Amino acid sequence: MGAKLHHKAGPWPLSLHDSSTVLAVEQNRMLTLTAGLWPLGSARVEVTLEPVGASATRVTLKEDFEAGPLLFVRNKINDLVLHRRNIESLRRLSDIATRAPKEAKS
């Protein structure tokens, strides 16, 4: 716990640079983070893994603001922002997880 992941969110030139901090880990099951979203505040993110077959896993991503100005403005815009961000995050994770390993050079 306490490990940090530095990231950026959003399209250039509006990208926000920040970091996420690991709060809890349940090996092969769950990861909880505090995701920085400066200057918007921060969000609590929970990634849950659920086996759904011999070679498949369902990944669930839950996120909600926990600090900053958007915490007090709970509305459909927040939901839309987080929803779009999570769709993109899950798409990228899927690309990484399903990408064939590079063949070793001889």
Biopython code that builds the backbone (N, CA, C, O; Angstrom):
import numpy as np
from Bio.PDB.StructureBuilder import StructureBuilder

atoms = [
    (1, "MET", "N", (0.840, -1.170, 0.000)),
    (1, "MET", "CA", (0.000, 0.000, 0.000)),
    (1, "MET", "C", (0.888, 1.238, 0.000)),
    (1, "MET", "O", (2.039, 1.206, 0.436)),
    (2, "GLY", "N", (0.317, 2.323, -0.501)),
    (2, "GLY", "CA", (1.071, 3.558, -0.566)),
    (2, "GLY", "C", (1.804, 3.774, -1.873)),
    (2, "GLY", "O", (2.331, 4.860, -2.111)),
    (3, "ALA", "N", (1.848, 2.741, -2.742)),
    (3, "ALA", "CA", (2.507, 2.898, -4.042)),
    (3, "ALA", "C", (1.776, 3.952, -4.851)),
    (3, "ALA", "O", (0.562, 4.109, -4.720)),
    (4, "LYS", "N", (2.518, 4.683, -5.696)),
    (4, "LYS", "CA", (1.925, 5.750, -6.502)),
    (4, "LYS", "C", (2.037, 5.438, -7.980)),
    (4, "LYS", "O", (3.005, 4.834, -8.442)),
    (5, "LEU", "N", (1.022, 5.866, -8.705)),
    (5, "LEU", "CA", (0.980, 5.765, -10.155)),
    (5, "LEU", "C", (0.782, 7.184, -10.674)),
    (5, "LEU", "O", (-0.232, 7.820, -10.385)),
    (6, "HIS", "N", (1.753, 7.680, -11.443)),
    (6, "HIS", "CA", (1.648, 9.020, -12.009)),
    (6, "HIS", "C", (0.931, 8.913, -13.348)),
    (6, "HIS", "O", (1.218, 8.014, -14.139)),
    (7, "HIS", "N", (0.000, 9.826, -13.604)),
    (7, "HIS", "CA", (-0.831, 9.728, -14.799)),
    (7, "HIS", "C", (-1.271, 11.096, -15.271)),
    (7, "HIS", "O", (-1.098, 12.105, -14.586)),
    (8, "LYS", "N", (-1.841, 11.099, -16.454)),
    (8, "LYS", "CA", (-2.502, 12.297, -16.952)),
    (8, "LYS", "C", (-3.875, 11.874, -17.440)),
    (8, "LYS", "O", (-4.080, 10.743, -17.880)),
    (9, "ALA", "N", (-4.801, 12.800, -17.354)),
    (9, "ALA", "CA", (-6.174, 12.519, -17.759)),
    (9, "ALA", "C", (-6.650, 13.632, -18.672)),
    (9, "ALA", "O", (-6.348, 14.805, -18.453)),
    (10, "GLY", "N", (-7.388, 13.255, -19.686)),
    (10, "GLY", "CA", (-7.971, 14.234, -20.593)),
    (10, "GLY", "C", (-7.119, 14.475, -21.817)),
    (10, "GLY", "O", (-5.934, 14.141, -21.845)),
    (11, "PRO", "N", (-7.735, 15.058, -22.831)),
    (11, "PRO", "CA", (-7.029, 15.302, -24.090)),
    (11, "PRO", "C", (-6.098, 16.511, -23.985)),
    (11, "PRO", "O", (-6.367, 17.456, -23.243)),
    (12, "TRP", "N", (-5.012, 16.463, -24.734)),
    (12, "TRP", "CA", (-4.111, 17.602, -24.813)),
    (12, "TRP", "C", (-4.842, 18.726, -25.513)),
    (12, "TRP", "O", (-5.577, 18.411, -26.448)),
    (13, "PRO", "N", (-4.733, 19.940, -25.189)),
    (13, "PRO", "CA", (-3.856, 20.563, -24.198)),
    (13, "PRO", "C", (-4.515, 20.712, -22.824)),
    (13, "PRO", "O", (-3.995, 21.422, -21.964)),
    (14, "LEU", "N", (-5.635, 20.059, -22.618)),
    (14, "LEU", "CA", (-6.372, 20.169, -21.356)),
    (14, "LEU", "C", (-6.002, 19.072, -20.367)),
    (14, "LEU", "O", (-6.662, 18.934, -19.337)),
    (15, "SER", "N", (-4.971, 18.291, -20.650)),
    (15, "SER", "CA", (-4.584, 17.171, -19.798)),
    (15, "SER", "C", (-4.272, 17.623, -18.376)),
    (15, "SER", "O", (-3.637, 18.655, -18.159)),
    (16, "LEU", "N", (-4.728, 16.834, -17.422)),
    (16, "LEU", "CA", (-4.424, 17.061, -16.016)),
    (16, "LEU", "C", (-3.378, 16.040, -15.584)),
    (16, "LEU", "O", (-3.573, 14.838, -15.769)),
    (17, "HIS", "N", (-2.278, 16.503, -15.013)),
    (17, "HIS", "CA", (-1.224, 15.609, -14.530)),
    (17, "HIS", "C", (-1.364, 15.464, -13.021)),
    (17, "HIS", "O", (-1.468, 16.458, -12.303)),
    (18, "ASP", "N", (-1.366, 14.221, -12.543)),
    (18, "ASP", "CA", (-1.518, 13.977, -11.115)),
    (18, "ASP", "C", (-1.028, 12.565, -10.816)),
    (18, "ASP", "O", (-0.347, 11.950, -11.637)),
    (19, "SER", "N", (-1.373, 12.060, -9.649)),
    (19, "SER", "CA", (-0.987, 10.693, -9.292)),
    (19, "SER", "C", (-2.114, 10.028, -8.516)),
    (19, "SER", "O", (-2.988, 10.692, -7.960)),
    (20, "SER", "N", (-2.073, 8.701, -8.494)),
    (20, "SER", "CA", (-3.007, 7.894, -7.715)),
    (20, "SER", "C", (-2.204, 7.122, -6.686)),
    (20, "SER", "O", (-1.063, 6.736, -6.939)),
    (21, "THR", "N", (-2.796, 6.899, -5.535)),
    (21, "THR", "CA", (-2.124, 6.199, -4.445)),
    (21, "THR", "C", (-2.925, 4.963, -4.069)),
    (21, "THR", "O", (-4.146, 5.025, -3.925)),
    (22, "VAL", "N", (-2.232, 3.839, -3.911)),
    (22, "VAL", "CA", (-2.879, 2.584, -3.531)),
    (22, "VAL", "C", (-3.277, 2.656, -2.057)),
    (22, "VAL", "O", (-2.451, 2.943, -1.191)),
    (23, "LEU", "N", (-4.556, 2.389, -1.789)),
    (23, "LEU", "CA", (-5.078, 2.370, -0.424)),
    (23, "LEU", "C", (-5.209, 0.952, 0.122)),
    (23, "LEU", "O", (-4.940, 0.705, 1.297)),
    (24, "ALA", "N", (-5.625, 0.015, -0.742)),
    (24, "ALA", "CA", (-5.844, -1.366, -0.299)),
    (24, "ALA", "C", (-5.703, -2.307, -1.482)),
    (24, "ALA", "O", (-6.000, -1.954, -2.624)),
    (25, "VAL", "N", (-5.240, -3.521, -1.179)),
    (25, "VAL", "CA", (-5.091, -4.559, -2.190)),
    (25, "VAL", "C", (-5.581, -5.873, -1.609)),
    (25, "VAL", "O", (-5.225, -6.246, -0.491)),
    (26, "GLU", "N", (-6.393, -6.561, -2.377)),
    (26, "GLU", "CA", (-6.767, -7.933, -2.056)),
    (26, "GLU", "C", (-6.315, -8.741, -3.270)),
    (26, "GLU", "O", (-6.963, -8.712, -4.316)),
    (27, "GLN", "N", (-5.202, -9.459, -3.130)),
    (27, "GLN", "CA", (-4.540, -10.101, -4.268)),
    (27, "GLN", "C", (-5.515, -10.875, -5.151)),
    (27, "GLN", "O", (-6.336, -11.655, -4.670)),
    (28, "ASN", "N", (-5.399, -10.636, -6.457)),
    (28, "ASN", "CA", (-6.221, -11.294, -7.480)),
    (28, "ASN", "C", (-7.715, -10.991, -7.347)),
    (28, "ASN", "O", (-8.538, -11.693, -7.935)),
    (29, "ARG", "N", (-8.074, -9.959, -6.587)),
    (29, "ARG", "CA", (-9.501, -9.692, -6.361)),
    (29, "ARG", "C", (-9.872, -8.215, -6.446)),
    (29, "ARG", "O", (-10.847, -7.857, -7.106)),
    (30, "MET", "N", (-9.074, -7.329, -5.759)),
    (30, "MET", "CA", (-9.518, -5.952, -5.637)),
    (30, "MET", "C", (-8.340, -5.011, -5.417)),
    (30, "MET", "O", (-7.349, -5.367, -4.780)),
    (31, "LEU", "N", (-8.472, -3.796, -5.963)),
    (31, "LEU", "CA", (-7.494, -2.728, -5.774)),
    (31, "LEU", "C", (-8.268, -1.446, -5.507)),
    (31, "LEU", "O", (-9.174, -1.096, -6.263)),
    (32, "THR", "N", (-7.914, -0.746, -4.433)),
    (32, "THR", "CA", (-8.554, 0.523, -4.114)),
    (32, "THR", "C", (-7.504, 1.625, -4.152)),
    (32, "THR", "O", (-6.429, 1.495, -3.567)),
    (33, "LEU", "N", (-7.828, 2.711, -4.849)),
    (33, "LEU", "CA", (-6.908, 3.835, -5.035)),
    (33, "LEU", "C", (-7.578, 5.150, -4.678)),
    (33, "LEU", "O", (-8.803, 5.269, -4.716)),
    (34, "THR", "N", (-6.767, 6.129, -4.333)),
    (34, "THR", "CA", (-7.203, 7.515, -4.349)),
    (34, "THR", "C", (-6.581, 8.102, -5.598)),
    (34, "THR", "O", (-5.358, 8.140, -5.729)),
    (35, "ALA", "N", (-7.415, 8.557, -6.515)),
    (35, "ALA", "CA", (-6.948, 9.095, -7.787)),
    (35, "ALA", "C", (-6.989, 10.611, -7.743)),
    (35, "ALA", "O", (-8.048, 11.208, -7.551)),
    (36, "GLY", "N", (-5.831, 11.229, -7.921)),
    (36, "GLY", "CA", (-5.764, 12.676, -7.961)),
    (36, "GLY", "C", (-6.326, 13.193, -9.275)),
    (36, "GLY", "O", (-6.070, 12.625, -10.337)),
    (37, "LEU", "N", (-7.086, 14.263, -9.197)),
    (37, "LEU", "CA", (-7.689, 14.884, -10.376)),
    (37, "LEU", "C", (-7.499, 16.396, -10.316)),
    (37, "LEU", "O", (-8.420, 17.150, -10.632)),
    (38, "TRP", "N", (-6.310, 16.843, -9.913)),
    (38, "TRP", "CA", (-6.067, 18.268, -9.727)),
    (38, "TRP", "C", (-6.432, 19.037, -10.970)),
    (38, "TRP", "O", (-6.058, 18.592, -12.055)),
    (39, "PRO", "N", (-7.111, 20.126, -10.910)),
    (39, "PRO", "CA", (-7.566, 20.899, -9.750)),
    (39, "PRO", "C", (-8.979, 20.544, -9.303)),
    (39, "PRO", "O", (-9.580, 21.263, -8.505)),
    (40, "LEU", "N", (-9.506, 19.443, -9.813)),
    (40, "LEU", "CA", (-10.888, 19.073, -9.509)),
    (40, "LEU", "C", (-11.048, 18.362, -8.178)),
    (40, "LEU", "O", (-12.168, 18.211, -7.690)),
    (41, "GLY", "N", (-9.937, 17.920, -7.577)),
    (41, "GLY", "CA", (-9.988, 17.208, -6.311)),
    (41, "GLY", "C", (-9.419, 15.818, -6.455)),
    (41, "GLY", "O", (-8.406, 15.620, -7.125)),
    (42, "SER", "N", (-10.069, 14.851, -5.829)),
    (42, "SER", "CA", (-9.634, 13.461, -5.935)),
    (42, "SER", "C", (-10.848, 12.548, -5.905)),
    (42, "SER", "O", (-11.944, 12.941, -5.505)),
    (43, "ALA", "N", (-10.617, 11.320, -6.340)),
    (43, "ALA", "CA", (-11.696, 10.336, -6.378)),
    (43, "ALA", "C", (-11.200, 9.036, -5.760)),
    (43, "ALA", "O", (-10.004, 8.745, -5.770)),
    (44, "ARG", "N", (-12.113, 8.280, -5.235)),
    (44, "ARG", "CA", (-11.807, 6.938, -4.737)),
    (44, "ARG", "C", (-12.186, 5.979, -5.850)),
    (44, "ARG", "O", (-13.297, 6.031, -6.378)),
    (45, "VAL", "N", (-11.259, 5.106, -6.201)),
    (45, "VAL", "CA", (-11.450, 4.167, -7.304)),
    (45, "VAL", "C", (-11.304, 2.751, -6.763)),
    (45, "VAL", "O", (-10.352, 2.444, -6.045)),
    (46, "GLU", "N", (-12.256, 1.894, -7.114)),
    (46, "GLU", "CA", (-12.173, 0.490, -6.733)),
    (46, "GLU", "C", (-12.246, -0.361, -7.994)),
    (46, "GLU", "O", (-13.210, -0.293, -8.757)),
    (47, "VAL", "N", (-11.213, -1.157, -8.193)),
    (47, "VAL", "CA", (-11.149, -2.081, -9.319)),
    (47, "VAL", "C", (-11.333, -3.479, -8.753)),
    (47, "VAL", "O", (-10.562, -3.921, -7.901)),
    (48, "THR", "N", (-12.365, -4.176, -9.235)),
    (48, "THR", "CA", (-12.672, -5.521, -8.750)),
    (48, "THR", "C", (-12.539, -6.512, -9.891)),
    (48, "THR", "O", (-12.999, -6.249, -11.002)),
    (49, "LEU", "N", (-11.914, -7.649, -9.624)),
    (49, "LEU", "CA", (-11.749, -8.717, -10.602)),
    (49, "LEU", "C", (-12.620, -9.899, -10.196)),
    (49, "LEU", "O", (-12.623, -10.314, -9.037)),
    (50, "GLU", "N", (-13.363, -10.440, -11.172)),
    (50, "GLU", "CA", (-14.239, -11.574, -10.908)),
    (50, "GLU", "C", (-14.067, -12.606, -12.022)),
    (50, "GLU", "O", (-14.383, -12.321, -13.177)),
    (51, "PRO", "N", (-13.567, -13.807, -11.690)),
    (51, "PRO", "CA", (-13.436, -14.839, -12.718)),
    (51, "PRO", "C", (-14.809, -15.199, -13.284)),
    (51, "PRO", "O", (-15.769, -15.382, -12.535)),
    (52, "VAL", "N", (-14.893, -15.300, -14.609)),
    (52, "VAL", "CA", (-16.159, -15.670, -15.249)),
    (52, "VAL", "C", (-15.970, -16.835, -16.211)),
    (52, "VAL", "O", (-16.817, -17.085, -17.069)),
    (53, "GLY", "N", (-14.877, -17.534, -16.067)),
    (53, "GLY", "CA", (-14.594, -18.672, -16.916)),
    (53, "GLY", "C", (-13.135, -19.057, -16.771)),
    (53, "GLY", "O", (-12.380, -18.434, -16.024)),
    (54, "ALA", "N", (-12.755, -20.092, -17.497)),
    (54, "ALA", "CA", (-11.384, -20.586, -17.398)),
    (54, "ALA", "C", (-10.363, -19.550, -17.863)),
    (54, "ALA", "O", (-9.246, -19.511, -17.348)),
    (55, "SER", "N", (-10.733, -18.718, -18.822)),
    (55, "SER", "CA", (-9.769, -17.747, -19.341)),
    (55, "SER", "C", (-10.369, -16.348, -19.472)),
    (55, "SER", "O", (-9.983, -15.579, -20.352)),
    (56, "ALA", "N", (-11.315, -16.027, -18.590)),
    (56, "ALA", "CA", (-11.946, -14.713, -18.663)),
    (56, "ALA", "C", (-12.143, -14.136, -17.266)),
    (56, "ALA", "O", (-12.378, -14.861, -16.299)),
    (57, "THR", "N", (-12.042, -12.820, -17.190)),
    (57, "THR", "CA", (-12.225, -12.105, -15.932)),
    (57, "THR", "C", (-13.077, -10.871, -16.187)),
    (57, "THR", "O", (-12.845, -10.135, -17.146)),
    (58, "ARG", "N", (-14.057, -10.650, -15.333)),
    (58, "ARG", "CA", (-14.860, -9.424, -15.406)),
    (58, "ARG", "C", (-14.165, -8.385, -14.529)),
    (58, "ARG", "O", (-13.877, -8.637, -13.359)),
    (59, "VAL", "N", (-13.903, -7.225, -15.104)),
    (59, "VAL", "CA", (-13.292, -6.121, -14.378)),
    (59, "VAL", "C", (-14.364, -5.058, -14.157)),
    (59, "VAL", "O", (-14.981, -4.575, -15.106)),
    (60, "THR", "N", (-14.575, -4.702, -12.894)),
    (60, "THR", "CA", (-15.541, -3.674, -12.547)),
    (60, "THR", "C", (-14.778, -2.490, -11.967)),
    (60, "THR", "O", (-13.914, -2.656, -11.105)),
    (61, "LEU", "N", (-15.101, -1.310, -12.441)),
    (61, "LEU", "CA", (-14.437, -0.086, -12.009)),
    (61, "LEU", "C", (-15.486, 0.848, -11.436)),
    (61, "LEU", "O", (-16.406, 1.270, -12.137)),
    (62, "LYS", "N", (-15.342, 1.174, -10.135)),
    (62, "LYS", "CA", (-16.250, 2.113, -9.476)),
    (62, "LYS", "C", (-15.436, 3.324, -9.050)),
    (62, "LYS", "O", (-14.344, 3.180, -8.500)),
    (63, "GLU", "N", (-15.961, 4.507, -9.300)),
    (63, "GLU", "CA", (-15.233, 5.728, -8.967)),
    (63, "GLU", "C", (-16.219, 6.787, -8.506)),
    (63, "GLU", "O", (-17.311, 6.925, -9.058)),
    (64, "ASP", "N", (-15.814, 7.536, -7.482)),
    (64, "ASP", "CA", (-16.646, 8.630, -6.998)),
    (64, "ASP", "C", (-15.726, 9.695, -6.405)),
    (64, "ASP", "O", (-14.716, 9.369, -5.782)),
    (65, "PHE", "N", (-16.071, 10.951, -6.595)),
    (65, "PHE", "CA", (-15.275, 12.029, -6.024)),
    (65, "PHE", "C", (-15.280, 11.917, -4.509)),
    (65, "PHE", "O", (-16.300, 11.584, -3.907)),
    (66, "GLU", "N", (-14.112, 12.203, -3.883)),
    (66, "GLU", "CA", (-14.042, 12.164, -2.424)),
    (66, "GLU", "C", (-13.475, 13.453, -1.836)),
    (66, "GLU", "O", (-13.528, 13.639, -0.620)),
    (67, "ALA", "N", (-12.936, 14.343, -2.661)),
    (67, "ALA", "CA", (-12.418, 15.625, -2.182)),
    (67, "ALA", "C", (-12.396, 16.606, -3.340)),
    (67, "ALA", "O", (-12.332, 16.213, -4.505)),
    (68, "GLY", "N", (-12.451, 17.890, -3.003)),
    (68, "GLY", "CA", (-12.366, 18.923, -4.022)),
    (68, "GLY", "C", (-13.716, 19.504, -4.381)),
    (68, "GLY", "O", (-14.747, 19.085, -3.854)),
    (69, "PRO", "N", (-13.703, 20.474, -5.282)),
    (69, "PRO", "CA", (-14.937, 21.197, -5.604)),
    (69, "PRO", "C", (-16.043, 20.325, -6.182)),
    (69, "PRO", "O", (-17.220, 20.581, -5.928)),
    (70, "LEU", "N", (-15.694, 19.306, -6.950)),
    (70, "LEU", "CA", (-16.743, 18.483, -7.567)),
    (70, "LEU", "C", (-17.443, 17.564, -6.572)),
    (70, "LEU", "O", (-18.512, 17.028, -6.863)),
    (71, "LEU", "N", (-16.845, 17.384, -5.402)),
    (71, "LEU", "CA", (-17.495, 16.572, -4.360)),
    (71, "LEU", "C", (-18.832, 17.185, -3.949)),
    (71, "LEU", "O", (-19.777, 16.464, -3.629)),
    (72, "PHE", "N", (-18.907, 18.501, -3.959)),
    (72, "PHE", "CA", (-20.097, 19.187, -3.483)),
    (72, "PHE", "C", (-21.085, 19.526, -4.600)),
    (72, "PHE", "O", (-22.142, 20.108, -4.353)),
    (73, "VAL", "N", (-20.730, 19.158, -5.818)),
    (73, "VAL", "CA", (-21.592, 19.440, -6.962)),
    (73, "VAL", "C", (-22.003, 18.100, -7.572)),
    (73, "VAL", "O", (-21.703, 17.812, -8.730)),
    (74, "ARG", "N", (-22.677, 17.308, -6.791)),
    (74, "ARG", "CA", (-23.097, 15.984, -7.286)),
    (74, "ARG", "C", (-24.232, 16.173, -8.283)),
    (74, "ARG", "O", (-25.325, 16.621, -7.940)),
    (75, "ASN", "N", (-23.931, 15.812, -9.537)),
    (75, "ASN", "CA", (-24.934, 15.967, -10.579)),
    (75, "ASN", "C", (-24.615, 15.025, -11.739)),
    (75, "ASN", "O", (-23.650, 14.262, -11.696)),
    (76, "LYS", "N", (-25.428, 15.097, -12.749)),
    (76, "LYS", "CA", (-25.254, 14.225, -13.915)),
    (76, "LYS", "C", (-23.971, 14.525, -14.668)),
    (76, "LYS", "O", (-23.421, 13.635, -15.317)),
    (77, "ILE", "N", (-23.475, 15.762, -14.598)),
    (77, "ILE", "CA", (-22.214, 16.089, -15.281)),
    (77, "ILE", "C", (-21.075, 15.303, -14.661)),
    (77, "ILE", "O", (-20.250, 14.741, -15.383)),
    (78, "ASN", "N", (-21.012, 15.252, -13.323)),
    (78, "ASN", "CA", (-19.983, 14.443, -12.652)),
    (78, "ASN", "C", (-20.084, 12.989, -13.087)),
    (78, "ASN", "O", (-19.086, 12.356, -13.431)),
    (79, "ASP", "N", (-21.305, 12.474, -13.064)),
    (79, "ASP", "CA", (-21.509, 11.082, -13.453)),
    (79, "ASP", "C", (-21.023, 10.847, -14.873)),
    (79, "ASP", "O", (-20.380, 9.835, -15.156)),
    (80, "LEU", "N", (-21.328, 11.776, -15.762)),
    (80, "LEU", "CA", (-20.916, 11.649, -17.154)),
    (80, "LEU", "C", (-19.398, 11.714, -17.291)),
    (80, "LEU", "O", (-18.813, 10.925, -18.034)),
    (81, "VAL", "N", (-18.755, 12.640, -16.588)),
    (81, "VAL", "CA", (-17.294, 12.762, -16.643)),
    (81, "VAL", "C", (-16.637, 11.466, -16.179)),
    (81, "VAL", "O", (-15.760, 10.933, -16.858)),
    (82, "LEU", "N", (-17.062, 10.962, -15.020)),
    (82, "LEU", "CA", (-16.460, 9.739, -14.493)),
    (82, "LEU", "C", (-16.781, 8.535, -15.379)),
    (82, "LEU", "O", (-15.924, 7.679, -15.595)),
    (83, "HIS", "N", (-17.998, 8.467, -15.886)),
    (83, "HIS", "CA", (-18.398, 7.345, -16.735)),
    (83, "HIS", "C", (-17.546, 7.298, -17.998)),
    (83, "HIS", "O", (-17.037, 6.237, -18.359)),
    (84, "ARG", "N", (-17.383, 8.435, -18.673)),
    (84, "ARG", "CA", (-16.573, 8.472, -19.906)),
    (84, "ARG", "C", (-15.120, 8.119, -19.605)),
    (84, "ARG", "O", (-14.478, 7.398, -20.368)),
    (85, "ARG", "N", (-14.611, 8.629, -18.494)),
    (85, "ARG", "CA", (-13.229, 8.341, -18.102)),
    (85, "ARG", "C", (-13.045, 6.848, -17.827)),
    (85, "ARG", "O", (-12.036, 6.259, -18.214)),
    (86, "ASN", "N", (-14.018, 6.248, -17.162)),
    (86, "ASN", "CA", (-13.911, 4.827, -16.832)),
    (86, "ASN", "C", (-14.057, 3.942, -18.059)),
    (86, "ASN", "O", (-13.409, 2.899, -18.143)),
    (87, "ILE", "N", (-14.883, 4.330, -19.000)),
    (87, "ILE", "CA", (-14.987, 3.571, -20.255)),
    (87, "ILE", "C", (-13.624, 3.542, -20.948)),
    (87, "ILE", "O", (-13.173, 2.491, -21.402)),
    (88, "GLU", "N", (-12.978, 4.694, -21.024)),
    (88, "GLU", "CA", (-11.663, 4.773, -21.673)),
    (88, "GLU", "C", (-10.620, 3.970, -20.891)),
    (88, "GLU", "O", (-9.797, 3.279, -21.490)),
    (89, "SER", "N", (-10.649, 4.056, -19.568)),
    (89, "SER", "CA", (-9.692, 3.295, -18.743)),
    (89, "SER", "C", (-9.859, 1.798, -18.957)),
    (89, "SER", "O", (-8.871, 1.081, -19.111)),
    (90, "LEU", "N", (-11.103, 1.318, -18.967)),
    (90, "LEU", "CA", (-11.358, -0.109, -19.168)),
    (90, "LEU", "C", (-10.990, -0.546, -20.586)),
    (90, "LEU", "O", (-10.508, -1.661, -20.782)),
    (91, "ARG", "N", (-11.214, 0.322, -21.574)),
    (91, "ARG", "CA", (-10.827, 0.000, -22.947)),
    (91, "ARG", "C", (-9.312, -0.169, -23.049)),
    (91, "ARG", "O", (-8.832, -1.112, -23.676)),
    (92, "ARG", "N", (-8.572, 0.731, -22.440)),
    (92, "ARG", "CA", (-7.104, 0.637, -22.468)),
    (92, "ARG", "C", (-6.613, -0.593, -21.719)),
    (92, "ARG", "O", (-5.689, -1.270, -22.170)),
    (93, "LEU", "N", (-7.223, -0.882, -20.583)),
    (93, "LEU", "CA", (-6.847, -2.080, -19.831)),
    (93, "LEU", "C", (-7.114, -3.332, -20.649)),
    (93, "LEU", "O", (-6.292, -4.248, -20.662)),
    (94, "SER", "N", (-8.245, -3.386, -21.326)),
    (94, "SER", "CA", (-8.575, -4.524, -22.186)),
    (94, "SER", "C", (-7.551, -4.680, -23.304)),
    (94, "SER", "O", (-7.126, -5.795, -23.606)),
    (95, "ASP", "N", (-7.154, -3.568, -23.918)),
    (95, "ASP", "CA", (-6.139, -3.625, -24.976)),
    (95, "ASP", "C", (-4.838, -4.229, -24.458)),
    (95, "ASP", "O", (-4.223, -5.059, -25.127)),
    (96, "ILE", "N", (-4.426, -3.814, -23.276)),
    (96, "ILE", "CA", (-3.182, -4.331, -22.691)),
    (96, "ILE", "C", (-3.323, -5.813, -22.364)),
    (96, "ILE", "O", (-2.428, -6.607, -22.656)),
    (97, "ALA", "N", (-4.454, -6.185, -21.754)),
    (97, "ALA", "CA", (-4.647, -7.564, -21.305)),
    (97, "ALA", "C", (-4.783, -8.550, -22.458)),
    (97, "ALA", "O", (-4.406, -9.714, -22.321)),
    (98, "THR", "N", (-5.313, -8.104, -23.588)),
    (98, "THR", "CA", (-5.562, -9.036, -24.695)),
    (98, "THR", "C", (-4.515, -8.950, -25.800)),
    (98, "THR", "O", (-4.577, -9.701, -26.773)),
    (99, "ARG", "N", (-3.561, -8.046, -25.658)),
    (99, "ARG", "CA", (-2.505, -7.905, -26.655)),
    (99, "ARG", "C", (-1.601, -9.135, -26.614)),
    (99, "ARG", "O", (-1.184, -9.581, -25.545)),
    (100, "ALA", "N", (-1.310, -9.671, -27.792)),
    (100, "ALA", "CA", (-0.404, -10.820, -27.878)),
    (100, "ALA", "C", (0.993, -10.377, -27.471)),
    (100, "ALA", "O", (1.422, -9.283, -27.836)),
    (101, "PRO", "N", (1.711, -11.212, -26.720)),
    (101, "PRO", "CA", (3.076, -10.853, -26.349)),
    (101, "PRO", "C", (3.957, -10.728, -27.593)),
    (101, "PRO", "O", (3.792, -11.471, -28.561)),
    (102, "LYS", "N", (4.893, -9.778, -27.552)),
    (102, "LYS", "CA", (5.811, -9.604, -28.673)),
    (102, "LYS", "C", (6.710, -10.838, -28.789)),
    (102, "LYS", "O", (7.174, -11.389, -27.791)),
    (103, "GLU", "N", (6.939, -11.251, -30.037)),
    (103, "GLU", "CA", (7.817, -12.396, -30.245)),
    (103, "GLU", "C", (9.249, -11.987, -29.960)),
    (103, "GLU", "O", (9.674, -10.874, -30.267)),
    (104, "ALA", "N", (9.974, -12.909, -29.370)),
    (104, "ALA", "CA", (11.378, -12.648, -29.048)),
    (104, "ALA", "C", (12.187, -12.543, -30.340)),
    (104, "ALA", "O", (11.997, -13.330, -31.267)),
    (105, "LYS", "N", (13.091, -11.563, -30.390)),
    (105, "LYS", "CA", (13.942, -11.403, -31.563)),
    (105, "LYS", "C", (15.064, -12.427, -31.497)),
    (105, "LYS", "O", (15.592, -12.730, -30.427)),
    (106, "SER", "N", (15.421, -12.958, -32.679)),
    (106, "SER", "CA", (16.510, -13.943, -32.691)),
    (106, "SER", "C", (17.833, -13.314, -32.969)),
    (106, "SER", "O", (18.849, -14.007, -33.013)),
]
sb = StructureBuilder()
sb.init_structure("model")
sb.init_model(0)
sb.init_chain("A")
sb.init_seg("    ")
for serial, (resi, resn, name, xyz) in enumerate(atoms, 1):
    if name == "N":
        sb.init_residue(resn, " ", resi, " ")
    sb.init_atom(name, np.array(xyz, "f"), 0.0, 1.0, " ", f" {name:<3s}", serial, name[0])
structure = sb.get_structure()
